[in-house]
């Protein structure tokens, strides 16, 4: 079954919900994750691991910025640019 970018967004939301206890429905694609403090360093590493493992992407240290990972939309956009396996 082919995955979509919506699937990635839902996986990230579910992971954040599991890590923070916040209901999935309270997290949208534009929710500030890092700059708001919603996602801590442990949850951030979990999100990175999910994307790298599930989608075959490696991020360089220069890509690990708040701008690239502050919202689900920005994470999806970076994943698109990196050509993740879908």
C-alpha positions as CSV (number, residue, x, y, z in Angstrom):
1,X,0.0,0.0,0.0
2,X,1.4,3.3,-1.0
3,X,1.8,5.9,1.7
4,X,1.0,9.6,1.3
5,X,2.2,12.8,2.9
6,X,-1.1,12.8,4.8
7,X,0.0,9.4,6.3
8,X,3.2,11.0,7.4
9,X,1.3,13.9,9.0
10,X,-0.9,11.5,10.9
11,X,2.1,9.4,12.0
12,X,3.8,12.5,13.4
13,X,0.6,13.6,15.1
14,X,0.1,10.2,16.7
15,X,3.7,10.1,17.9
16,X,3.5,13.6,19.4
17,X,0.2,12.6,21.1
18,X,1.8,9.5,22.5
19,X,4.8,11.5,23.7
20,X,2.9,14.5,25.2
21,X,-0.5,13.1,26.1
22,X,-2.2,15.8,24.0
23,X,-5.1,14.5,21.9
24,X,-4.4,14.0,18.2
25,X,-7.3,16.2,17.3
26,X,-5.7,19.1,19.1
27,X,-2.7,19.0,16.8
28,X,-3.0,20.4,13.3
29,X,-0.5,20.7,10.6
30,X,0.3,24.3,11.6
31,X,0.6,23.8,15.3
32,X,3.9,25.2,16.6
33,X,5.7,22.1,17.9
34,X,9.2,23.3,18.9
35,X,8.9,27.0,19.4
36,X,5.9,26.5,21.7
37,X,7.6,23.9,23.8
38,X,5.0,21.3,22.9
39,X,7.7,18.9,21.6
40,X,10.7,18.5,23.8
41,X,14.1,17.1,22.8
42,X,13.0,13.5,23.4
43,X,9.9,13.8,21.2
44,X,11.9,15.6,18.6
45,X,14.4,12.7,18.4
46,X,11.4,10.3,18.2
47,X,10.0,12.2,15.2
48,X,13.4,12.3,13.5
49,X,13.8,8.5,14.0
50,X,10.3,7.8,12.7
51,X,11.0,9.8,9.5
52,X,14.5,8.4,8.9
53,X,13.5,4.8,9.5
54,X,10.1,4.8,7.8
55,X,10.9,7.0,4.9
56,X,14.5,6.3,4.3
57,X,15.7,9.8,4.8
58,X,18.8,11.1,6.6
59,X,18.9,14.7,7.8
60,X,22.1,16.7,8.0
61,X,22.9,18.7,11.1
62,X,22.3,21.9,9.1
63,X,18.7,20.8,8.4
64,X,17.8,20.3,12.1
65,X,16.4,23.7,12.6
66,X,13.2,25.1,14.2
67,X,12.1,26.4,10.8
68,X,12.3,22.9,9.3
69,X,10.6,21.1,12.2
70,X,8.3,23.6,13.9
71,X,5.1,22.4,12.2
72,X,4.0,19.2,10.6
73,X,3.6,21.1,7.3
74,X,7.3,22.2,7.5
75,X,8.4,18.6,8.3
76,X,6.3,17.3,5.3
77,X,7.8,19.9,3.0
78,X,11.4,19.0,4.1
79,X,10.5,15.3,3.6
80,X,9.3,16.1,0.1
81,X,12.5,18.0,-0.7
82,X,14.6,15.1,0.6
83,X,12.7,12.6,-1.6
84,X,11.4,10.3,1.1
85,X,10.2,6.8,0.0
86,X,6.4,6.8,-0.4
